[in-house]
Amino acid sequence: MATGTIEFVASVKGLRFETIEVSNQHLAIEKIVLKAQDERMNIVFHLDDVFDSEEAAGIANDILPSIINRLAFYSNSPIGEPHSTGGSLPKDASGSSYTVWKDLNLRWGRAVPVLTLGDDKRKELARLLERPYTSNYLYSAYRFAINQDDPVARFMFLYNILLLLNRDKQKQVNNFIRSEMPSVPLSPRPDNPNVIETVYTRLRNEVGHSRAGTAPEQTRKAIQNEVEAFQELVKTAISRVVP
C-alpha cells in the first residue's frame, strides 16, 4: 500500500493545540492530522493508494467542511477558509508523482484570547470530529458568523441563526432567549409597548429598522458589549438540534 499526503492550511484565532489525529470512514484516508499554532492550522490528509492530485484534492475537499465547521463550533474559535499548500503522492504506474508547495500569508483582523488545548480536550475533539457529519448549514453558518471581525456583522449573522431555528419569528426567538437567560434585560417595543423585547432583539431591530431615539454609535457600542454572551447563547441553541 502506497501512502501520500495532501496538506491544507487555514488561519485560526484563539486556538492552539498539538496534533489531533482523526480517523475517517473513507477507504482512501488513513488518517487526518491537525495542528494549530501561531494563528495557523495545518490539516494533513494521509491517503492510501491515491496517485492523482485531482483525486486527492477531491477526497480532501469533500471531508474538509466536516472538520473545519465542527472544530470552529466546538472550540468556539474563528477559523478561515482552508487552502491547499500541496502535498506528496506516491508514483503511479507511469512513474509520475505529484509534489507541489506554496506559502500562504494568513492574517486576522481582531484579537481573540488564545485557548491552548490539553490532551483530554484534544482527544475529546477527535471523537467529536469522527462522528457522522450532519447539519452542515448550521455549522457552516455559525463558523461564518464568528469569523466576522465587525461585531455588528457577527451579531446580525448570529441572530439570523436563531431566526432560522425558530421559524423566522422574533416572538419565538425572544421566548428561547428568555428561557435560557431568565435575567436578560427586557424593554417594550417602541412602536408596540405591549410587545416585550429582550436586549438582543432590541439591538437587532435597531440595526434592521429605523427607531426614534436611537443612534448608530450607541447601538454599536451596546452590541460590542453583548456579542460574546450572545454568541454562547446561539451555540447553545445549535447544540439543542444537532449531535
N, C-alpha and C positions, 0 to 999 in steps of 0.2 A: 504494500500500500504506500503510495507516494503522497507526502504531506506538503502543503504550501500554505501561504498566508496572504490575506489581503487586509490592509490596515486603513483605519479612518481616524480622524481627529475632530474633536468638537470643542468649542470654548465652553468653559464651565465656571460658574461663580459661586463661591461659598461652600465648596465641597472639595475634600482631599481624601484620598484613600490609596492604599497599596493595592495589589492586584485582587480583583474579584473574578473568579472563574465560573462561567455559566455554561451549562450544557443545553443542547437543543435537539429536538427530535428529527431535524433534517438529517438524512443519511450521510450527506457530504460534510457535515460540520462535526469536527472532532471536539472542539470547544471554542468558546468566545472568552477572551481575556480583556478586562477593562482595568485602567489605571488612571487616576486623576491627581494632578499636581500642577502648581504654577498656572492656574486658570486654564488648564488644557487637559482634556481627557482623551486618552488613546483607546481605541477599540480594535482589537486584532481578532480576525476570524481565522481559525486554523482549519483548513479544508483537506479532505482526503480524496485523492484521485480526481482532482479538478485541474485541468491543464489549460483551459481557455480563460483569458482575462474577462471577457464579457460574461461568461457563465459565472465566474467567481463574483463579479460585481453584482450580477442579478440575484444570486443567492443572498449575499450580504445585505443588499438594499431591501430585500423582502423582509428581512429579520430586524433591521435597524430600528424601525419605528417602535417595535415592541420593547426594545431595550432602552432607547433614549427617552421615550414618553413616560414609561413607568419609573425609570430612575429619577427623572425630574420630579415626578409626583411623589414618590416615596421619600425622597431626600428633601423635597421642597426647595430645590436648587435650580436656578436658571441654567439651561443647557442649550447651546446654539445648534445650528444645523451641522450634522457631520459631513466631512469632506474626505474623499479618498486621498491618502498620501502614498498610495502604491502598494507594493507587495512583492512576493516572490513565489511563483508557482513552479512546480516541477516540470521537467522537459517532457514533451509529448513524444509520440512515436516518430515524429519527423526530426526530433532533436531540438525543437524550438522551446524557449522558455520565456516567461513574462516577468520582467523586473522593472518597475518604474518608481521613482521617488520625486516628491516635490515638497517644498517647505511652505507652510502657511503662516501668516501673521494674524493671530486671533486676538481681538480686543473686546473689552466690555466697557460700557459707559457708566455703570453705577457700582458703588461699593456694597458688598454683601459680607456679613460676618462669615468667617470660614469655619466649617464643620469638618473635623477630622474623624474618620470612621475607624473604630477599633475592629478587632477580629470578629466579635459577636455580631456587630452590625453588618459587616461585610458578608458574613455567612447568611444572615437573615435576608439581605438584599439579593443574594444569589438565588435563594429559594423563591423569593417573590418573582424574580425575573424569569425563572424557569416554569412558572405557571402558564397555562393556556392563555393566550392574549385575546381579551375581549374589550369592547367599548373603546375602540381606537379613537373615536371622535372626542370623547370626554377627556381622555389622557392627553390627546394632542391639543385640544382647546386649552386645557389647564397649563400645559407647557408653554404654549404661545402667549397666554396671558401673563405668566410670571416672568417671561423673557422681556417684557416691556420695561424700558428704563423710565419712561414717564409714568409717574404714579397715577395720574388721571386715566391714562390709557389702560394701565394694568387693572385699575379698579373697575372700569367700564366693561372690559372683557370678562373679568371675573363675575360681575353682576349678570352678564348675559348667560353665563353658565347656569346660574341659579334660575333664570327665566326658563332656560331650556329644560331644566329638571322639574319645573313647576308649571308646565303648560302655558308658558308665556304670560302668566298672570301675576301681577305685583302683589295682589292680596295673598296668594299662596306663598310667595317669596317672603312677605312680611311675617306670615304665620310660622314659616320654618325658622326664620331668624329669631323670632320671639321664643319659640320652643327651645332653641339651642342656647340662647342668651337671654334669660329672663330679666336681667338688669340692663338690657340695651336701652339707650336713650330713645324716647318717643316724642313725637310732636304732631299736632294736627296739620293736615294738608291745607295750605293757604286757600286754595280755591274750593275746598270742601272740608270744613272743620270737623265733620262727622267721621272722616276717614283719618285714622291714626297711622303715621308712618314711622318706621324705625329710622335711625340716623342714616343707615346705609341707603335705604330707598329715598330718603330726602336728598341726600347728596347725589344720587344717580339722577333724580329728577331735576335738580338744579343744573346739572350738566346738560341733560337732554331737552329741557324746556326752559322757556323764559319765565322767571319767577320774580315778582316785585320784591324789593328789599334785599336782594342778594347781589353779591359782587363776585366775579370770577376768581379774583385773587383769594377771597375768603373761602370759597368753595374748594379751591385747590389746596389751600393750607389744611383745611379740615380733612380732605381726602388723604393727604400725606400722613396725617396723624392716625388715620383709621385703617389704611390699606393693609397693613401687616396682619392685624387681627381679622380683617375681612377675608384675607387670603386663607387663613387657617379654617375659617368657617366654610368657605367654598370647598376646601379639601375634605372636610368632614361630610359635606353633602354628597360629594362624589363617592366617598368611601361607603356610603349607605347603599349605593346602587351597583357598584362594580366589585369584583373579587379583590 
